[in-house]
Amino acid sequence: MRCECGQKNPPEARFCMACGRALGALLPEERRYVSVLFYDLVDSSQHFQAGLQVAYLHLQEALEEAARVARAKGGFVHRFLGDGILVLFGAPKARGQEPWRALEAALEMVRTSRLPARAGVASGEVLWAPLGSGQAGEPTAVGPPVVLAERLSKMALPGEVLTEPQTLALAPGVEAEGLGLREAKGLGAVEVSRVKAVQVKLDPDGQALLALLQKTFGRFPARLNLVGPPGSGKTLLLEKFLEAFPHPVVVLERMGPETPLRTTLRQAVEKAFGEPEALLALADLSPELSLAWRYSLGLEEKGPEGDRSARVARPPWDRTTLEAAIYEAWKRVLQNLPHPLLLVAKNLHAPDRILRALLRHSFPNLSVLAESRRPLFQPILEVQGLKAPPLLALQPALDALPPAERQALLILGVLEQDPPSLQGRQGDLEELLWELAGPFSAWRLEEEGFTQGGRPLPQVIQAARALVPEERAKAWHQAAARFYRGKGAIWSMAYHLKQAGQVQEAVQALRLLAQAAWRQGHPEQAIPLYQEALKAAPPSWRDALAKELQDAQASLGQAEEAQGGPRSEDPVLEALRQAQHPLDLLPLLPSLRPYPLEEAQARLRVAGALWRAFQPRQALEVLTEPHPLVPASLRLHRQSLRAGLLMDLGRYAEAEALLRERPGGDPESETRFHATRIRLFLETGRLAEALEEGEAAYRQMPHPWLAAALLSAWTLRGRFREDLFQATLRHPDGKALGVLALAHHRWQKGLDPTPLLKEALREARQLSNPYVYHLALTSLALYLWPKAPRRAQTLSQYLLYQTHRTGFAVHLEVARLLRAQLLLEGGEKVEHLLGFTPSVPLTHVWQKVLLGEEPQGNLRGYGILGRWVLRLWRERGVEWRRLMR
């Protein structure tokens, strides 16, 4: 594309490579962080006394020379204003170090001027946009720095450059003399300083990094990759390092996909060695490698009379062969360098593959210092943090991108959500960017270090939001809201609506999303949505939103129910409150999903009722995993109840895994937990552990149910604790278990336990406690076995039928063993009763005894119960073995 100044530019260029003008019909407006230089001649009107033509020539010469100096320092000569010049550093294209370059240019322009001149420099944000609906044909910088630079210039004496604190703060190392406060027309009092000299000074961190660079390259050869995110000050550090480097240096300027590598390489070779042929002669390459090397530099063949119009033709090889040949040729050339050389590769952010591979090699006379945003080789020296305001620091990096990638990155930075995890899928985001920016290379943004995992870096977000004007940002947010509405991503839609200033629509979307999340059983997701909606809601909506928020919190036990809120009007919760029996809650469970607290409480009640109705399998099915945010006491209660049901069904390994860790809870739930663990220890033959944990827990929480569990353990040890027995009488379930323990104690003493066993059965039937009921039946049958075999047989048959029907697995095992034992006494066959896999060591040994096999295993952990089984073997084993045979 050809610029108005006549310069021909590559098709991907956004700005003219000669004058910096924006290319294309119209540059969209954007914010820029600039240093503005206003230069003017003093008393230029006096020259008109010599005539208009003479005055014009003098002015023309002075202004053209000043403009030349400004351009040489990287400034954009934006306007000639009578006898003055407005120069921008940072617009339309940034090159880095704008404040230093502006001050340096101002000093040189004033000091070399043929006529008395002065200048003012100010820095800050401006809007770079066309005025007059673009009829002027080019954009204009509008903002306080432009006005302030002009005012500073008018305050200056001939030969002076004045500046303000912002510019000095951004250009450490500049020597200036403070002049105090000066009144600036329309701006009030301004702190003014006279610039005396310009030099670049690094901060302490930069000085430390510079010292490391100097130390590393103090000897040859050395290699280092200077790495850091965009805007971290790598280029400034590199330039300070090169200022006083004592050895020959070859600098490769920025190399990206838009910069032909051959041009950059050729310029570097010619600067270091003169004619490239001189370097080529050192390597003694084969004709093929020599051709490949020359092609990589784009060398021209000389015609018969020195005509250099003919270029080296591309070697007739495929791409892989050509790249391999170029790589090998350069490798040999660099291997034969005649003297030490430092190669500095600047802005190496998306390097050519061949160059990337060569940089990983070491060469005898070549030191390499590469500047990049991502590591290319080891070792690396990392630079962190922004060294200037985000917009100023990142402008050069953003301006170096092709238009499509720059536009996509700005859109990405403006639209990035907080938190990003609530945005749509990555594929949706890329689709949205293509809609707004057109085709672009996401790989390029990732490779150059602007994005990470598709997300822009934090400093990129800051710069994009500072650079893009508010109206354009709102337009992008509106487009994003429409896009996410189509995708059904309501949170993202609401976020972008709010950013676009459509607050009421955003609040409505957030409310709908919160209500949907709540209905689906996720009030924890609804709560932050309601909170976000409340921040921006109009006053008329706030009361209803606040009640919904409070009720969502109440559904997790985090607040009281709101008066007149949605919970108070829900018929499901009303039915829950009116239910007379726990099993009446069973059909309500699916409808309680929006209320995790009530659902967890209802499931515990239903599961307990099903267990008391001798339905352990159904009770286990009801006890689904509760919401993770319901109170810990409910989760602990559910954990204990589920473990007890698993033990009822003979699944001890699962029960033990559940009881391994204990979340915090209230005293009631912690009591249940410890009592369940004591039961696990007792049924799996770990009496010592049951006593140890039970005593420790009971000291902390002297609860009747815990006393009953501990009393059972002491009874198996052969000791009856009267204090624990009295405590059990204060708890319905504990009383039944306490009476059963007293019955066993009487049995041990040789006394008749039958009345107490019958009392335990009555208590268990009255309260419907299957655990005590089965234990009492089993105990009564065992006691009656030698004394009243017929009654014992009747009880065992009933126990077998009952446990088989209800699914209480361990009690079923005991019933089968007891029934087999009684049948063996009568000389009957029992193999059909003993064909099962025992769940616990006690039933395993008992089964072996009844099969007439030598019992294997230690039953000490079962106390008197274990001793009873072993005594049974000693008394009946030989006889039963004979019967089994």
Residue pairs with C-beta under 8 A, 6 or more apart in sequence:
1 8
1 9
1 10
1 11
1 13
1 23
1 24
2 8
2 9
3 9
3 16
3 18
3 19
3 21
3 23
4 21
5 16
5 18
5 19
5 21
6 18
7 16
7 17
7 18
7 19
9 16
9 17
9 23
10 258
12 258
12 402
12 403
13 23
13 258
14 22
14 23
14 24
14 93
14 399
14 402
14 403
14 406
15 21
15 22
15 23
15 92
15 93
15 399
16 22
16 23
19 76
20 76
20 92
20 93
21 92
21 138
22 92
22 138
22 139
26 130
26 134
27 92
27 128
27 129
27 130
27 138
27 139
28 129
28 472
29 127
29 128
29 129
29 130
29 139
29 469
29 472
30 127
30 128
30 129
30 467
30 468
30 469
30 472
31 125
31 126
31 127
31 128
31 391
31 466
31 467
31 468
31 469
32 90
32 91
32 92
32 94
32 125
32 126
32 127
32 128
32 141
32 391
32 395
32 467
33 90
33 98
33 123
33 124
33 125
33 389
33 391
33 392
33 395
33 466
34 88
34 89
34 90
34 91
34 98
34 123
34 124
34 125
34 126
34 141
34 145
35 88
35 89
35 90
35 98
35 99
35 101
35 102
35 103
35 121
35 122
35 123
35 145
35 167
35 170
36 86
36 87
36 88
36 89
36 102
36 121
36 122
36 123
36 126
36 141
36 145
36 146
36 148
36 149
37 70
37 75
37 85
37 86
37 87
37 88
37 89
37 102
37 105
37 106
37 109
37 119
37 120
37 121
37 149
38 84
38 85
38 86
38 87
38 119
38 120
38 121
38 146
38 149
38 150
38 152
38 153
39 66
39 70
39 84
39 85
39 87
39 106
39 109
39 110
39 117
39 118
39 119
39 153
40 81
40 82
40 83
40 84
40 85
40 117
40 118
40 119
40 153
40 154
41 59
41 62
41 63
41 83
41 84
41 113
41 115
41 116
41 117
42 115
42 116
42 117
42 118
42 158
43 116
44 55
44 59
44 82
44 83
44 115
47 54
47 55
47 58
47 59
47 115
48 55
58 114
58 115
59 83
59 115
61 114
62 113
62 114
62 115
62 117
63 80
63 83
63 85
65 112
65 113
65 114
66 85
66 109
66 113
66 117
67 77
67 80
67 85
67 87
69 105
69 108
69 109
69 112
70 77
70 85
70 87
70 105
70 109
71 77
72 105
73 89
73 101
73 102
73 104
73 105
73 108
74 89
74 95
74 101
74 105
75 87
75 88
75 89
75 101
75 102
75 105
76 87
76 88
76 89
76 91
76 92
76 93
77 85
77 86
77 87
78 86
78 87
78 88
78 91
78 140
78 141
79 85
79 86
84 153
86 141
86 146
86 149
86 150
87 102
87 105
88 141
89 95
89 98
89 99
89 101
89 102
89 105
90 98
90 392
90 395
91 126
91 128
91 141
92 128
92 139
93 399
94 392
94 395
94 396
94 398
94 399
95 101
95 396
96 235
96 236
96 396
97 200
97 235
97 236
98 123
98 170
98 392
99 121
99 123
99 167
99 170
99 171
99 174
100 171
100 173
100 174
100 198
100 200
102 121
102 123
102 167
103 121
103 161
103 163
103 167
103 171
103 174
103 195
103 198
104 198
106 119
106 120
106 121
106 161
106 195
107 161
107 195
107 197
107 198
109 117
109 119
110 117
110 118
110 119
110 159
110 160
110 161
111 159
116 158
116 159
117 158
117 159
118 153
118 156
118 157
118 158
118 159
118 160
118 161
118 162
119 153
119 156
119 160
119 161
119 162
120 148
120 149
120 150
120 151
120 152
120 153
120 154
120 155
120 156
120 161
120 162
120 163
121 149
121 152
121 161
121 162
121 163
121 164
121 167
121 195
122 144
122 145
122 146
122 148
122 149
122 152
122 163
122 164
122 166
122 167
123 145
123 164
123 166
123 167
123 170
123 392
124 143
124 144
124 145
124 148
124 166
125 143
125 145
125 391
125 466
126 141
126 142
126 143
126 144
126 145
126 146
127 141
127 142
127 143
127 469
128 139
128 140
128 141
129 139
129 140
129 142
129 469
130 136
130 137
130 138
130 139
130 140
131 140
131 142
144 187
147 186
147 187
148 164
148 184
148 187
148 190
151 184
151 185
151 186
151 187
151 190
152 162
152 163
152 164
152 184
152 190
152 192
153 162
155 162
155 182
155 184
155 192
156 162
156 194
160 194
161 194
161 195
162 179
162 192
162 193
162 194
162 195
163 176
163 192
163 193
163 195
164 190
164 191
164 192
164 193
165 191
165 193
168 174
168 176
168 193
170 388
170 389
170 392
171 198
171 200
172 200
172 201
172 202
172 203
173 198
173 199
173 200
173 201
174 195
174 197
174 198
174 199
175 195
175 196
175 197
175 198
175 199
176 193
176 194
176 195
176 196
177 193
177 194
177 196
178 191
178 192
178 193
179 192
179 193
179 194
180 191
180 192
181 189
181 190
181 191
181 192
182 189
182 190
182 192
183 189
183 190
184 190
200 236
200 239
200 240
202 209
202 210
202 236
202 237
202 240
203 387
205 385
206 233
206 236
206 237
206 240
206 387
209 237
209 381
209 383
210 237
210 240
210 241
212 381
213 224
213 226
213 237
213 241
213 369
213 381
214 241
216 222
216 224
216 381
217 224
217 241
217 245
217 342
217 367
217 369
220 247
220 340
220 365
220 367
221 340
221 362
221 363
221 364
221 365
221 366
221 367
221 368
222 367
222 368
222 369
223 362
223 367
223 368
223 369
223 377
223 379
224 368
224 369
224 370
224 379
224 380
224 381
225 370
225 372
225 375
225 376
225 377
225 378
225 379
225 380
225 381
226 234
226 237
226 238
226 369
226 370
226 371
226 372
226 380
226 381
226 383
227 234
227 372
227 373
227 374
227 375
227 380
227 381
227 382
227 383
228 234
228 373
228 382
228 383
228 384
229 373
229 384
229 449
229 457
229 459
230 373
230 393
230 394
230 397
230 398
230 449
230 450
230 457
230 459
230 460
231 386
231 387
231 388
231 390
231 393
231 394
231 397
231 459
231 463
232 383
232 384
232 385
232 386
232 387
232 393
233 383
233 387
233 393
234 371
234 383
235 346
235 347
235 371
235 396
236 387
237 383
238 344
238 346
238 369
238 371
241 369
242 249
242 251
242 344
245 342
247 340
247 341
247 342
247 367
248 272
248 339
248 340
248 341
248 342
249 341
249 342
249 343
249 344
250 268
250 269
250 271
250 272
250 341
250 342
250 343
250 344
251 268
251 344
251 346
252 264
252 265
252 268
252 343
252 344
252 345
252 346
252 348
253 259
253 264
253 346
253 347
254 346
254 347
254 348
254 349
254 400
255 261
255 264
255 345
255 347
255 348
255 350
255 351
255 352
255 355
256 347
256 349
256 350
256 400
256 448
257 350
257 402
257 444
258 402
260 298
261 296
261 352
261 354
261 355
262 295
262 296
262 297
262 298
263 298
265 296
265 297
266 276
266 297
266 298
266 299
268 343
269 276
269 279
269 297
270 276
272 279
272 341
273 279
276 294
276 297
276 299
279 333
280 290
280 293
280 294
280 333
282 333
282 336
282 337
282 338
283 293
283 329
283 332
283 333
283 335
283 336
284 336
285 293
285 329
285 332
285 333
288 315
288 325
289 325
289 328
289 329
289 332
290 329
291 312
291 315
292 315
292 322
292 325
292 326
292 328
292 329
293 326
293 329
293 330
293 333
294 312
295 312
295 314
295 315
295 322
295 326
296 326
296 329
296 330
296 354
298 311
298 312
299 311
299 312
300 308
300 309
300 310
300 311
300 312
301 308
301 310
301 311
301 312
302 308
303 309
303 310
314 322
315 322
315 325
317 325
323 353
323 354
326 354
327 354
327 357
327 358
330 354
330 358
331 358
331 361
334 358
334 361
334 363
334 366
335 363
335 364
337 363
337 364
337 365
337 366
338 365
339 365
340 365
340 366
340 367
341 365
341 366
341 367
342 367
342 368
342 369
343 366
343 367
343 368
343 369
344 369
344 370
344 371
345 351
345 355
345 359
345 368
345 369
345 370
345 371
345 372
346 371
347 371
347 372
347 400
348 355
348 370
348 371
348 372
348 376
349 372
349 373
349 374
349 447
349 448
349 449
350 444
350 447
350 448
351 359
351 372
351 376
356 376
359 368
359 370
359 376
359 377
360 376
360 377
370 376
370 377
372 449
373 448
373 449
374 447
374 449
386 393
386 394
386 459
387 393
389 466
390 459
390 462
390 463
390 466
391 462
391 463
391 466
391 467
393 459
393 463
394 459
394 460
394 463
395 463
395 467
397 448
397 450
398 406
398 409
398 410
398 463
398 467
399 406
401 409
401 444
401 445
401 448
401 450
402 444
404 437
404 438
404 439
404 440
404 441
405 440
405 441
405 444
405 445
407 436
407 437
407 438
407 440
408 433
408 436
408 437
408 440
408 442
408 445
409 445
409 450
409 451
409 456
409 460
409 464
410 464
410 467
410 468
411 433
411 436
411 437
411 464
411 476
412 429
412 433
412 445
412 451
412 456
412 460
412 464
413 456
413 460
413 461
413 462
413 463
413 464
413 465
413 468
414 464
414 465
414 468
414 473
414 476
414 477
415 432
415 476
415 477
415 480
415 496
416 423
416 455
416 456
416 461
417 423
417 492
417 495
420 455
422 491
422 492
422 495
423 429
423 489
423 492
424 432
424 484
424 487
424 489
424 492
426 454
428 483
428 484
428 487
428 489
429 454
430 442
430 454
431 483
432 479
432 480
432 483
432 484
433 440
433 442
434 440
435 479
435 483
436 476
436 479
436 480
442 451
442 454
445 451
446 452
446 454
449 457
450 456
450 457
450 460
451 457
451 460
456 464
465 473
468 476
473 499
474 499
474 500
474 501
475 500
477 496
477 497
477 499
477 500
478 496
478 497
478 500
478 502
480 492
480 496
481 493
481 494
481 496
481 497
481 500
481 502
484 490
484 492
484 493
484 496
485 493
490 509
490 510
490 512
490 513
490 516
491 510
491 513
491 529
493 509
494 506
494 507
494 509
494 510
494 513
494 532
495 506
497 503
497 505
497 506
497 509
498 506
498 507
498 536
503 536
503 538
504 538
506 533
506 536
507 533
507 536
507 537
507 538
507 541
507 545
510 529
510 530
510 532
510 533
511 529
511 530
511 533
511 545
511 548
513 529
514 525
514 526
514 527
514 529
514 530
514 533
514 548
514 552
515 526
515 548
517 523
517 525
517 526
517 529
518 526
518 552
518 555
518 594
519 593
519 594
520 593
520 594
521 593
521 594
521 596
521 627
523 552
523 553
523 555
523 556
523 594
523 596
524 556
524 627
524 629
526 552
527 549
527 552
527 553
530 545
530 548
530 549
530 552
531 549
533 545
534 542
534 545
534 546
534 549
537 545
546 562
547 562
547 563
547 564
547 565
547 566
548 562
548 565
548 566
550 559
550 560
550 561
550 562
550 565
551 561
551 562
551 565
551 566
551 567
553 559
554 560
554 561
554 562
554 567
554 597
555 567
555 594
555 595
555 596
555 597
555 598
556 596
556 597
556 627
556 629
556 630
557 597
557 630
557 631
558 629
561 567
561 568
562 568
567 573
567 595
572 588
572 591
572 592
572 595
573 595
573 598
575 588
576 585
576 588
576 592
576 598
576 602
579 585
579 588
581 609
582 605
582 606
582 608
582 609
583 606
583 609
583 610
583 613
585 602
585 605
585 606
586 606
586 622
588 602
589 599
589 602
589 603
589 606
589 622
592 598
592 599
592 602
593 599
596 626
596 627
596 629
596 630
597 627
597 630
597 631
597 634
599 626
599 627
600 626
600 627
600 630
600 634
600 635
600 638
601 634
603 622
603 623
603 624
603 626
603 638
604 623
604 634
604 637
604 638
604 641
606 619
606 622
607 619
607 620
607 622
607 623
607 641
607 645
608 619
608 641
610 616
610 618
610 619
610 622
611 619
611 641
611 644
611 645
611 648
611 770
612 767
612 768
612 769
612 770
613 768
614 770
614 802
614 805
614 806
614 808
615 806
615 807
616 645
616 648
616 649
616 770
616 806
616 807
616 808
617 649
617 807
619 641
619 645
620 642
620 645
620 646
620 649
623 638
623 641
623 642
623 645
626 634
626 635
626 638
631 665
632 663
632 664
632 665
632 669
633 665
633 666
633 668
633 669
634 669
635 663
635 665
636 662
636 663
636 664
636 665
636 669
636 670
636 672
636 673
637 665
637 668
637 669
637 672
639 658
639 659
639 663
639 673
640 659
640 669
640 672
640 673
640 675
640 676
641 672
642 658
643 655
643 656
643 658
643 659
643 676
643 680
644 655
644 676
644 679
644 771
646 652
646 654
646 655
646 658
647 655
647 679
647 680
647 683
647 810
648 770
648 771
648 807
648 808
648 809
648 810
648 811
649 807
649 808
649 809
650 809
650 810
650 813
650 839
651 809
652 680
652 683
652 684
652 839
652 840
655 680
656 680
656 684
659 673
659 676
659 677
659 680
662 670
662 673
665 673
667 701
667 703
668 703
670 697
670 701
671 697
671 701
671 703
671 705
671 706
672 705
674 693
674 694
674 697
674 701
674 706
674 709
675 705
675 706
675 708
675 709
677 690
677 693
678 690
678 693
678 694
678 706
678 709
678 710
678 712
678 713
679 709
681 687
681 689
681 690
681 693
681 713
682 690
682 712
682 713
682 716
682 862
683 810
683 840
683 842
684 840
684 841
684 861
685 840
685 841
685 842
685 858
685 859
685 860
685 861
685 862
685 866
686 861
687 713
687 716
687 717
687 860
687 861
687 862
687 863
688 861
690 709
690 713
691 710
691 713
691 714
691 717
694 706
694 709
694 710
694 713
695 710
697 706
698 706
698 707
698 710
702 727
703 731
704 727
704 728
704 729
704 730
704 731
704 734
705 731
705 733
705 734
707 724
707 725
707 727
707 728
707 731
707 734
707 738
708 724
708 727
708 728
708 731
708 733
708 734
708 735
708 737
708 738
708 741
709 737
710 721
710 724
711 720
711 721
711 724
711 725
711 728
711 737
711 738
711 741
712 737
712 740
712 741
714 720
714 721
714 724
715 741
715 744
715 745
715 864
716 862
716 863
716 864
716 865
717 863
717 864
718 748
718 863
718 864
720 741
720 742
720 745
724 738
725 738
725 741
725 742
727 734
728 734
728 735
728 737
728 738
728 741
729 735
729 738
732 763
732 767
733 767
733 769
733 772
735 763
736 760
736 763
736 764
736 767
736 769
736 772
736 776
737 760
737 772
739 756
739 759
739 760
739 763
740 756
740 757
740 760
740 772
740 775
740 776
740 779
742 756
743 753
743 756
743 757
743 759
743 760
743 776
743 779
744 753
744 779
744 864
746 752
746 753
746 756
747 753
747 779
747 783
748 864
753 779
753 783
754 780
754 783
754 784
757 776
757 779
757 780
757 783
758 780
760 772
760 775
760 776
761 773
761 776
761 777
761 780
763 769
763 772
764 770
764 772
764 773
764 776
765 773
770 806
770 808
774 799
774 802
774 803
774 808
774 811
774 814
775 811
777 795
777 798
777 799
777 802
778 799
778 811
778 814
778 815
778 818
780 795
781 792
781 795
781 796
781 799
781 818
782 792
782 818
784 791
784 792
784 795
785 792
785 818
785 821
785 822
785 825
789 822
789 825
789 826
792 822
793 819
793 822
796 815
796 818
796 819
796 822
797 819
799 811
799 814
799 815
799 818
799 819
800 812
800 815
800 816
800 819
802 815
803 809
803 811
803 812
803 814
803 815
804 812
804 815
809 839
810 839
810 840
810 843
813 836
813 838
813 839
813 843
814 843
816 833
816 834
816 836
817 833
817 834
817 843
817 846
817 847
817 850
819 830
819 833
820 830
820 833
820 834
820 850
821 850
821 872
823 829
823 830
823 833
824 830
824 850
824 880
824 883
827 883
830 850
834 847
834 850
834 851
836 847
838 844
838 846
838 847
841 857
841 858
841 859
841 861
841 862
842 859
842 862
842 865
842 866
842 869
844 857
845 855
845 856
845 857
845 859
845 866
845 869
845 870
846 869
846 872
848 854
848 855
848 856
849 855
849 869
849 872
849 873
849 876
849 877
849 880
850 880
851 884
852 877
852 880
852 881
852 882
852 883
852 884
852 885
853 881
855 869
855 870
855 873
859 865
859 866
859 867
859 869
859 870
860 866
862 869
